[in-house]
Amino acid sequence: MIRVSLVLLIATVATAQKKEPEKKKDTPRILHTVPLAVQPGTKQKLALRGKFLDVVKDVRVIGADGAKLKVLGGKKSPPGNNQPAERLGDTELEIELELPKDVKPGVALVAGDSEPFKLLLPETVPTSKELEPNEGFATSRPIPVPGAVDATIKSDRDVDVFRFEGKKGAKVRIEIVAARAGSPADTILSLHDSDQKLLTAVDDVDGSPDPVIEWTLPKDGTYYLSVIEAHDMGGLQFGYRLIVK
């Protein structure tokens, strides 16, 4: 009996040794979209940036009945010099997407067998697109209160400046949505008064790269908001949303 058991054990070990080791699957991962925000009710092209997306053939929409999606093709797309692939991705998949106009928040994309990636949809406040030039106080662009603007740090060391009208004693909340939507942009947000005097500047908040300013305005007048990238990086992938309430 002992001999039979020993023979079976040797045979089992030999069989196990012949098996090829399982190869780890390269699972696709969506890091962010370009542009960062999606506009419901219209057909638009999106570039999905991330890992192992160049070979994906199937992309699905979840949370939006009636959505239309077409995969246009993927490719390898390494980031620029000194730009981190872990934040920007090194592959790109282009799609054409049309979401219903009345779609609700929570819509996500799944590329192949990736984890769902939540899309950035318009705010409940008026949301516009950035207009250039806006690199200084003289060329700053207006933003209503409440209001939001979808913008991009378009190049290294780019500065975006916006302005709004405020009343003495009014409490405002100003925030950036970037990292929360997958953007590689690590922004610094500054608030200036009508004399262009710096009132405050905020980088990270509670461990998040997305800054938030809550401020009581000291006087009536025009206030300026400047946005820069903390590491002086930029490009079409460095999208963000500025919200003033």
N, C-alpha and C positions, 0 to 999 in steps of 0.2 A: 504493500500500500504506500509506503514511504517512497519507494522507487518510482511508482506511477506518478505521485504528486510532484516529485522532483522533475520528472520529464515534462509534465504539463507546465510547471513554472518556467523551465528553460525555454519551452516553445513560446510561451506568452511573452517573455522578455525579448526573444528574438524577433517576434512579430512586431512588437512595439518599436524596436530599434529600426525596423525597415520603413516605418511610416515617415513620410516627409513632414517636417515641422510646418505647422500652420502659418501662413503668411498673414501679417497684419494688414487689414484692408485700409486703403487710403480713403477715408470718409470725407466727402465734400463738406465744406463749411463756408457759409456766407458771412462775411465780416461787415459789409456795408454796401449801399447802392450809390450809383452816380447817375443823376443827381440824388441827393440825400432824401428829398421829399417827393412824395407821389401825389399827383393831382387827380382825384376821382372825376369821372365823367368825360375823360378825354383819353385818346390813345397816345401813349408816349413810350419812347425807348429808354430802357434802363440797363446799365451795366452793373452786373452783380460782381463784386470783388471779393476774393477770398482764397481758400485753399482747395486744390483739386477740382476746380470748377471747369477746367478746359475740356474735360471729357464727358461732362454731364449732358444728357440728351433730353431729360424729362424734368420740367419744373411745374409744380402745382401751387395753386392758390388755396389757402384755407381761410375761412371766415368771411367770404364774399361770394354769395350766390350770384351767378350771372357774369362773373369776371371772365374776360377773354385774355388768353396768354399764348404767345408764339415764341418758341426758342429760335433765335437767329444764329447762334454759334458761339463757341468758346475758344479761348486761346491762352497761351502762357503770356503773362504780362508783368515782368519783374518791376518793382518800384525803382524810382530814381536813385541816384547816388546819395548815400548816407540816410536813406529813408527806410525805416524798419518794415520788413515783410510781415512781421507778426501783427502790425497795425494796419498796413495797407493791402496785404494779400499779394500773391504772386501769380494769380490766374484771374481770368475775367470771362464772364458769360453774359452775352447780350441777349436781352429779351424785349419783346413788344408786349405792353400790358395796358389793358383797359379795364378799370374798375367802375362799377355802377356809381352814379352820382350820389346816391343816398347811402353809400357804404358806411358802416359803423367802425369805430376804432377796434383794433385787435386783429386786423388783416395780416397774414403772414405768408411767406414764400417758403417752399421746401424744394431744394435742388437735389435730385436723386434721392439719396437716403440721408440728407443733411438734417440737422435740427431745424425747426421752424425759425425763420427770421422775421421779426415784426417790422412792418413798414411804418414810416413816418407819414402821417396824413395831416391835412390842414387843421389848424387850431379852431376853437370856437370863436376866437376873435378874428378881425380882418387880417388876412395873411397875404403879403405881397412878395414879389421877387426883387432881389437887390438890383440896383441900377448903378453903373459905373459912369464917371469916376466918383469915388467917395473916400479918397485917401487922406483927407484932412478936414479941418473945421470949415474951411471956405467952400469945400465941395461936398459937405455932409448931406445925407439924404434924410428927408423927414419920415418919421414913423408915428402913427396915431397912438393915442393912449385910450383904451387898450388897443394893442395891435401886435403884429409879428411880421418878421421878414425872413425869408430864406436866402441865405448868402453863402459865399465861398471865400476862403483865404486862397486867392488864385495863384499866388506865387510866393517864393521865399521872401520873408520880411514884409509881406503885404500888411497894410493897415486899413481897416474899414471903419468909417465914422458915420454915425447916424445922429439925428437930433429930434427932440420932442419938446412940446410946450408944457410947462408945469406951473402950478400955483403954490404959493407959500403955505406950508403946513400939510400939503398933500403927501400921502404915503404911497410910494411906488415899489413894485417888485419887478426886478429886471433879471432875466435868466437866459442862459444859453443852453440849447439842446444840441449836443454833438455826440459825445461819447456814448450817451444813453441810446442813441440811434445807430451806434456802430461806427460813427465817423472817427477817423484817426486824428482829427483836430483836437489839440489840447489848448484851449483858449484862455486868454486873460481879458477880463472885462473891466473897463474904467468908466467912471462917471465924472463929468466936468460941468461946472456951472456956466452961466452966460458970459462970464469973463474968461472962460477957458481955463479956470483954476481947477486942479484936480481935487475932487472931493473924496473919492475912494477908488481902490483898484482891488479886484478879487481874482484869485487863481483857482485853486482847488477848494471844494467845500465838502466836508465830511467824507473825505476819501474819494470823491468823484472829481474828475477833471472839468466838469461843467460848472462854471461860476454862477453864483446867485448874489444879487445886491438887493437889500431891503433898506430903503432910505426915506427919511422925511425931508422934503424939499425946503430949503431955507428961505426962498424968496420966489416971487413971480419971475418968469422969464424962460429963456431957451436953455435947454440942457443937452449936453453932448455925450454920446456913448462911443467909445472906441473899442475895437476888437482886434487882438493880435494873436498869433500862434506862439505858445510859450517857448518852442524850440526853433522859432524862425523858419519853420517849414511851411510849404504851401503847394497848391496844385488843384486840379479839378476834383480830386477826391476829398479835399478838406472842406466839406460842407458843414454848415451849422444853421440853427434857427435862433434868432434873437426875439425874445418875447418881453413886452412891457405891459404891465397891468397896474 
